[in-house]
């Protein structure tokens, strides 16, 4: 039976260039997407840009541009970054795309007809920087937003409201499942919103024009969250004549994973399920709400102005180096740190000293002692090869539960065991003592392990993987999960490569 997997990132707001936080979320999605493809799934990977709203209108005006002209230039930067970072998405949706605009109008009309949207007036505190109406739990006593630090403004405006308060019981039942991870985020949503005074959501605005006009009252434009959240289904053809993708990738049998940063958890864990339930559609199987990347003790964000430029990191160290740090060093269940010192330390310890050193030593010994090609030797029953087979199983269990950091560390541990095995078995001594059968077994065991290690890191080390496998005398295209534990027919190794040179 065919397996389907749908993974999304949030669609990012083009009010400026993307930063390392955006690269974090999108790399997580890309790595799990690549893993699922290796595991036999047909995958749809969605990312994109959220292009409407008051802040965009203001920034475009500052530059004497029309909003669409302004976002067009910013989006070019988004696409360039994803290319540099080897992000292999299926579709990059823009909320200015015609199919999305048409579908969002229809979604609004459907919810209005069902009396789940109603005309009203919204009064409260609003953060323009984050395009968000704030509750008292999100501000300090001087009404400054905890996320961006900006002061929220008093706000009163004619609007249409989504009747979220009617869905309290539904949300409580949903939150009794493992829909949202990590557990800490689930408790936060329950305590601060669902079990508290669950408020209806403003979904239109009249004080600016840059947005999707509703058919029923054109002075209203659809507010960012109903517009933005709907992209996950409009990208698949919802409300379109051609909805084959929707049938395939938003069905009860499809595995749906949505990855977000924790600051937008409320919108994705409360309002998005309400919208889906109202439309008669299934809820995603998992909403993975990862932590922030910290610089010192503060979140990296454009609003604060302490962001790192991922393009600069890629140009200095490589896309694989950045992808590796994100996956290995930034676990999704808590906040992580990113500094230049931590980045270099992780690269040198894990990729240069551990993985790179292992591949270099083994390929050099195969060339030196056996002219680049080992005679065929069965090693499947060797304890270290059995460890490698266990590593495959454990790695897959972690990846299947979206725990990419722990999955990576399992592979790194196997590489460490291989490096220790070299020191313990001393192949150079075996060669001097002419113990060629023992030497052949040692190098065959190591060669097999390196193939497994390289393949398991393939979703992360996209550019390096072909060279890692070539250094073991195999064609990268010939390896998959089905044959990973079987015997390979190796070719002669000729070239000596330094795959991960230490950063000084």
VOGU-3710 file (C-alpha; in Angstrom, 3 decimals, decimal comma):
1> xxxxxxxxxx> 0,000/0,000/0,000  1,326/3,447/-0,975  2,382/5,645/1,952  1,841/9,430/1,894  3,495/12,118/4,011  2,663/15,833/4,103  5,003/18,196/5,948  4,726/21,969/6,266  6,624/24,902/7,667  4,839/28,117/8,571
11> xxxxxxxxxx> 4,686/30,530/5,668  7,161/33,274/6,508  6,418/36,968/6,670  8,382/38,961/4,039  8,898/42,115/6,076  12,675/41,619/5,767  15,276/38,983/4,998  14,992/35,539/6,554  17,224/34,685/9,520  18,596/31,599/11,225
21> xxxxxxxxxx> 15,274/30,874/12,967  13,552/30,430/9,609  16,412/28,209/8,449  15,917/26,103/11,608  12,240/25,322/10,963  12,704/24,735/7,245  15,746/22,475/7,678  13,786/20,335/10,161  11,047/19,934/7,557  13,520/19,226/4,768
31> xxxxxxxxxx> 15,405/16,558/6,712  12,242/14,694/7,758  10,950/15,000/4,186  14,141/13,468/2,766  14,077/10,698/5,374  10,459/9,829/4,550  11,317/9,616/0,850  14,149/7,209/1,674  11,639/5,205/3,733  9,302/4,749/0,772
41> xxxxxxxxxx> 6,781/7,555/1,268  5,418/9,825/-1,420  6,059/13,239/0,109  4,602/16,715/-0,313  6,735/19,376/1,412  5,127/22,819/1,617  6,689/26,139/2,540  6,023/29,685/1,418  5,413/33,330/2,261  2,605/35,118/4,127
51> xxxxxxxxxx> 2,364/38,365/2,180  -0,616/40,374/3,403  -1,138/42,645/6,400  -0,666/46,069/7,877  3,093/45,819/8,419  3,725/44,899/4,771  1,542/47,782/3,600  3,475/50,221/5,817  6,919/48,956/4,783  6,014/49,105/1,090
61> xxxxxxxxxx> 4,813/52,684/1,536  8,115/53,600/3,225  9,941/52,473/0,070  7,441/54,034/-2,362  6,478/50,608/-3,668  3,203/48,801/-4,127  2,891/45,975/-1,562  3,176/43,272/-4,245  6,327/44,876/-5,678  7,813/45,015/-2,195
71> xxxxxxxxxx> 7,112/41,362/-1,348  8,266/40,168/-4,790  11,796/41,370/-4,032  11,847/39,884/-0,530  10,552/36,531/-1,775  13,458/36,316/-4,240  15,727/36,303/-1,178  13,667/33,520/0,412  13,990/31,333/-2,685  17,714/32,009/-2,892
81> xxxxxxxxxx> 18,263/30,970/0,729  16,318/27,735/0,288  18,406/26,935/-2,794  21,667/27,579/-0,915  20,466/25,472/2,029  19,398/22,573/-0,243  15,741/22,828/0,756  13,888/20,435/-1,555  10,293/21,676/-1,188  7,399/20,527/-3,382
91> xxxxxxxxxx> 5,642/23,889/-3,498  6,469/27,397/-2,361  3,057/28,973/-1,844  2,479/32,719/-1,720  -0,703/34,128/-0,208  -0,869/36,376/-3,287  -1,175/33,265/-5,519  -4,480/33,360/-7,372  -5,597/29,854/-6,363  -5,013/30,729/-2,690
101> xxxxxxxxxx> -6,872/34,057/-2,919  -9,934/32,446/-4,529  -9,988/29,575/-2,015  -9,653/31,835/1,052  -12,650/33,886/-0,058  -14,646/30,666/-0,365  -13,485/29,453/3,058  -14,619/32,732/4,632  -18,004/32,496/2,893  -18,490/28,890/4,024
111> xxxxxxxxxx> -17,761/29,735/7,659  -20,011/32,802/7,474  -22,838/30,702/6,040  -22,404/28,185/8,867  -22,655/31,096/11,335  -19,174/30,287/12,637  -18,090/33,782/11,576  -20,152/36,810/12,627  -19,856/40,643/12,343  -18,677/42,413/15,486
121> xxxxxxxxxx> -16,288/45,009/16,903  -12,914/44,056/18,322  -11,454/46,016/21,204  -8,132/45,211/22,866  -4,352/45,370/22,585  -2,640/44,825/19,238  1,037/44,293/18,376  1,683/45,641/14,880  5,195/44,146/14,792  3,882/40,605/15,312
131> xxxxxxxxxx> 0,474/41,157/13,608  -1,199/39,752/16,700  -4,007/40,602/19,101  -2,615/40,020/22,579  -4,049/38,582/25,762  -2,931/39,812/29,189  -0,787/36,665/29,565  1,330/37,791/26,597  2,271/41,251/27,950  3,992/42,772/30,937
141> xxxxxxxxxx> 2,336/45,389/33,151  3,366/48,177/30,728  1,714/46,328/27,810  4,984/45,319/26,126  4,812/42,044/24,195  7,005/39,324/25,752  8,083/38,045/22,307  9,250/41,198/20,504  9,456/43,692/23,356  7,329/46,250/21,479
151> xxxxxxxxxx> 4,458/48,102/23,160  0,990/46,892/22,158  -1,437/49,609/21,074  -5,059/50,144/22,021  -7,216/48,884/19,215  -10,885/49,127/18,339  -12,230/48,247/14,929  -15,199/46,811/13,054  -14,432/43,179/12,285  -15,765/39,687/11,681
161> xxxxxxxxxx> -15,077/37,167/14,441  -14,485/33,407/14,257  -16,584/31,682/16,935  -13,658/29,924/18,666  -15,405/29,970/22,057  -17,916/27,365/20,791  -15,102/24,825/20,359  -13,861/24,592/23,951  -14,912/20,968/24,467  -13,557/19,959/21,047
171> xxxxxxxxxx> -10,181/21,523/21,845  -10,021/19,926/25,295  -10,602/16,529/23,678  -7,990/17,248/21,002  -5,458/18,265/23,653  -6,005/14,999/25,515  -4,242/13,318/22,560  -0,576/13,682/21,529  -1,520/16,097/18,721  0,779/18,846/20,057
181> xxxxxxxxxx> 4,396/18,373/21,135  6,243/19,027/23,346  4,140/18,465/26,465  5,166/21,834/27,938  3,556/23,652/24,998  0,344/21,659/25,436  0,099/22,674/29,102  0,745/26,311/28,191  -2,084/26,368/25,630  -4,513/24,650/28,002
191> xxxxxxxxxx> -3,721/26,851/31,008  -3,459/30,200/29,203  -6,194/29,856/26,613  -8,373/26,738/26,313  -9,224/26,185/30,001  -9,248/29,932/30,580  -11,516/32,444/28,835  -11,365/31,095/25,285  -11,941/34,153/23,131  -13,303/34,432/19,616
201> xxxxxxxxxx> -10,795/35,468/16,943  -10,899/38,605/14,809  -10,503/37,497/11,188  -10,977/40,721/9,193  -9,683/44,288/9,279  -10,906/47,581/7,776  -8,030/49,937/8,677  -5,754/48,831/5,827  -6,272/47,513/2,306  -3,461/45,044/1,664
211> xxxxxxxxxx> -5,256/41,738/2,000  -7,914/39,486/0,492  -11,263/41,288/0,272  -14,304/39,328/1,362  -17,129/39,070/-1,180  -19,854/39,894/1,335  -18,392/43,237/2,490  -15,402/44,414/0,364  -14,215/47,077/2,822  -13,078/44,144/5,005
221> xxxxxxxxxx> -9,862/42,316/4,203  -9,207/38,912/5,719  -6,885/39,193/8,684  -3,544/37,454/8,484  -4,294/34,264/10,422  -7,344/32,998/8,541  -5,520/33,895/5,330  -2,175/32,405/6,373  -3,383/29,196/8,035  -5,554/28,283/5,051
231> xxxxxxxxxx> -2,447/27,941/2,860  -1,871/24,402/4,133  -4,980/23,190/2,307  -5,231/25,722/-0,535  -1,767/24,579/-1,679  -3,263/21,118/-2,186  -6,196/22,410/-4,242  -8,869/22,979/-1,588  -11,833/24,752/-3,229  -10,292/24,068/-6,620
241> xxxxxxxxxx> -11,589/21,796/-9,398  -8,220/20,050/-9,361  -8,097/18,690/-5,812  -6,351/15,362/-6,419  -3,445/16,490/-4,210  -5,871/17,254/-1,383  -7,385/13,773/-1,631  -3,908/12,275/-1,529  -2,127/14,412/1,069  -4,938/15,529/3,413
251> xxxxxxxxxx> -6,706/12,203/3,785  -7,327/10,160/6,927  -4,540/7,762/5,885  -1,900/10,415/5,170  0,695/11,196/7,837  0,530/14,985/8,311  3,259/16,809/10,229  3,270/20,586/10,739  6,435/22,193/12,135  6,286/25,652/13,716
261> xxxxxxxxxx> 8,160/27,913/16,129  6,666/28,088/19,602  5,639/31,763/19,313  2,866/30,834/16,844  1,644/27,749/18,704  -1,643/29,361/19,747  -2,677/30,011/16,149  -1,735/26,555/14,915  -2,928/24,483/17,877  -6,184/26,331/18,642
271> xxxxxxxxxx> -7,453/28,341/15,662  -6,222/26,039/12,908  -7,951/22,907/14,313  -11,119/24,991/14,797  -11,012/26,056/11,135  -10,365/22,492/9,959  -13,132/21,067/12,132  -15,528/23,718/10,839  -14,681/22,716/7,257  -15,079/18,995/8,001
281> xxxxxxxxxx> -11,381/18,238/7,485  -9,021/16,126/9,587  -6,611/17,613/12,102  -2,869/17,113/11,416  -1,400/14,027/13,070  1,290/16,070/14,758  2,014/19,721/15,430  5,684/19,986/16,364  6,301/23,288/18,138  10,049/23,767/18,451
291> xxxxxxxxxx> 11,828/26,155/20,767  13,667/29,366/20,041  17,265/29,824/19,031  18,845/31,935/21,749  21,636/34,449/21,495  22,742/34,784/25,079  19,444/34,614/26,962  17,280/36,284/24,304  15,371/34,859/21,370  16,813/35,665/17,967
301> xxxxxxxxxx> 14,294/37,764/16,066  14,123/40,511/13,479  12,091/42,620/15,909  14,886/42,556/18,515  17,665/42,881/15,920  20,006/40,111/17,150  19,663/37,690/14,249  22,349/35,695/12,444  22,432/35,648/8,658  22,245/32,029/7,415
311> xxxxxxxxxx> 23,661/32,994/4,010  26,810/34,300/5,676  27,157/31,028/7,619  26,629/28,943/4,467  29,160/30,979/2,484  31,719/30,694/5,282  31,279/27,081/6,377  28,928/25,276/3,878  25,238/24,411/3,825  25,906/20,913/5,207
321> xxxxxxxxxx> 27,670/22,392/8,229  24,678/24,606/8,998  22,159/21,811/8,381  24,123/19,527/10,693  24,267/22,055/13,548  20,536/22,727/13,282  19,584/19,060/13,419  22,171/17,852/15,921  22,490/20,809/18,267  18,991/22,280/18,386
331> xxxxxxxxxx> 16,588/19,699/19,872  12,969/20,625/19,252  11,670/20,156/22,809  13,589/23,102/24,283  15,340/26,330/23,357  18,779/25,984/21,785  21,831/28,202/21,519  23,668/29,301/18,409  27,001/31,047/18,699  30,005/30,960/16,412
341> xxxxxxxxxx> 32,031/29,185/19,102  29,409/26,461/19,622  29,043/26,021/15,872  32,792/25,521/15,297  33,101/23,215/18,317  30,253/21,014/17,076  31,609/20,847/13,519  35,141/19,948/14,610  34,095/17,379/17,218  31,350/15,656/15,254
351> xxxxxxxxxx> 32,110/16,033/11,570  35,869/16,616/11,338  37,230/14,535/14,257  34,574/11,827/14,329  32,913/11,199/10,923  35,519/12,725/8,618  38,454/11,212/10,477  36,840/7,766/10,427  36,177/7,806/6,680  39,633/9,176/5,897
361> xxxxxxxxxx> 41,493/6,614/8,034  39,561/3,637/6,707  39,712/4,604/3,026  43,444/5,330/3,347  44,078/1,918/4,936  42,033/0,129/2,254  44,121/1,883/-0,404  47,417/1,312/1,399  46,970/-2,316/2,499  44,700/-3,707/-0,247
371> xxxxxxxxxx> 45,288/-1,392/-3,209  41,833/0,174/-2,755  39,704/-2,982/-2,979  39,030/-5,450/-0,167  38,529/-9,132/-1,035  34,948/-10,199/-0,268  34,529/-10,981/3,428  31,226/-11,764/5,198  31,035/-9,717/8,383  27,286/-9,563/9,207
381> xxxxxxxxxx> 27,783/-11,561/12,400  30,543/-9,329/13,758  29,501/-7,547/16,959  30,198/-4,078/15,536  28,148/-4,746/12,401  25,314/-6,008/14,627  25,633/-2,726/16,531  25,248/-0,932/13,207  22,089/-2,905/12,416  20,698/-1,944/15,847
391> xxxxxxxxxx> 21,635/1,660/15,080  19,489/1,570/11,920  16,500/0,350/13,943  16,977/2,892/16,737  17,588/5,712/14,257  14,359/4,934/12,415  12,377/4,856/15,668  13,644/8,325/16,580  13,063/9,727/13,087  9,556/8,249/12,948
401> xxxxxxxxxx> 8,757/10,170/16,133  10,383/13,313/14,592  13,200/13,316/17,151  15,903/14,212/14,649  18,487/15,397/17,144  18,530/12,100/19,075  18,493/10,124/15,807  21,620/11,978/14,683  23,354/11,405/17,996  22,709/7,659/17,714
411> xxxxxxxxxx> 24,612/7,683/14,403  27,448/9,771/15,844  27,790/7,270/18,680  28,264/4,444/16,167  31,016/6,454/14,469  32,719/6,915/17,839  32,554/3,147/18,415  34,179/2,621/15,007  37,008/5,030/15,819  37,558/3,226/19,122
421> xxxxxxxxxx> 37,521/-0,116/17,267  40,387/1,142/15,085  42,436/2,026/18,144  41,669/-1,296/19,840  42,281/-3,541/16,803  45,364/-1,639/15,533  45,161/-2,476/11,803  48,704/-1,130/11,256  50,036/-3,735/13,692  48,039/-6,512/12,009
431> xxxxxxxxxx> 49,599/-5,524/8,691  53,131/-5,507/10,126  52,567/-8,938/11,674  51,160/-10,201/8,365  47,797/-11,115/9,973  45,993/-10,380/6,726  42,750/-12,267/7,499  42,290/-10,335/10,724  43,186/-7,096/8,934  40,646/-7,859/6,179
441> xxxxxxxxxx> 37,912/-8,488/8,746  38,640/-5,258/10,631  38,560/-3,124/7,485  35,497/-4,929/6,095  33,632/-4,289/9,345  34,602/-0,613/9,254  33,717/-0,243/5,578  30,258/-1,699/6,195  29,699/0,570/9,201  30,743/3,680/7,303
451> xxxxxxxxxx> 28,231/2,930/4,550  25,478/2,698/7,181  26,632/5,843/9,001  26,813/7,810/5,734  23,397/6,687/4,557  21,720/7,562/7,854  23,219/11,058/7,649  22,166/11,475/4,008  19,033/13,592/4,782  21,284/16,112/6,568
461> xxxxxxxxxx> 24,605/16,063/4,694  23,134/16,493/1,235  26,275/17,730/-0,537  28,754/15,568/1,372  26,908/12,263/1,100  28,043/11,289/-2,444  31,704/11,798/-1,503  31,255/9,895/1,765  29,897/6,886/-0,129  32,369/7,151/-3,006
471> xxxxxxxxxx> 35,177/7,000/-0,436  33,923/3,526/0,434  33,806/2,371/-3,195  30,041/2,498/-3,767  27,637/4,458/-5,944  25,307/6,589/-3,752  22,307/5,685/-5,917  22,703/1,983/-5,120  21,955/2,269/-1,392  18,555/2,286/0,307
481> xxxxxxxxxx> 16,900/1,057/3,495  15,940/-2,231/1,827  19,525/-3,275/1,059  21,400/-1,415/3,784  22,011/-4,549/5,853  22,897/-6,719/2,852  26,341/-7,312/1,358  27,540/-4,756/-1,169  29,807/-5,232/-4,152  32,468/-2,586/-3,597
491> xxxxxxxxxx> 34,544/-0,945/-6,310  38,169/0,079/-6,070  38,830/3,226/-4,005  41,291/5,505/-5,791  41,024/9,044/-4,457  41,908/10,256/-0,983  39,607/13,074/0,118  39,413/15,244/3,212  35,654/15,455/3,654  35,292/17,674/6,720
501> xxxx> 38,324/19,835/7,229  38,723/21,196/10,740  37,720/24,815/11,236  40,601/26,656/12,828
//
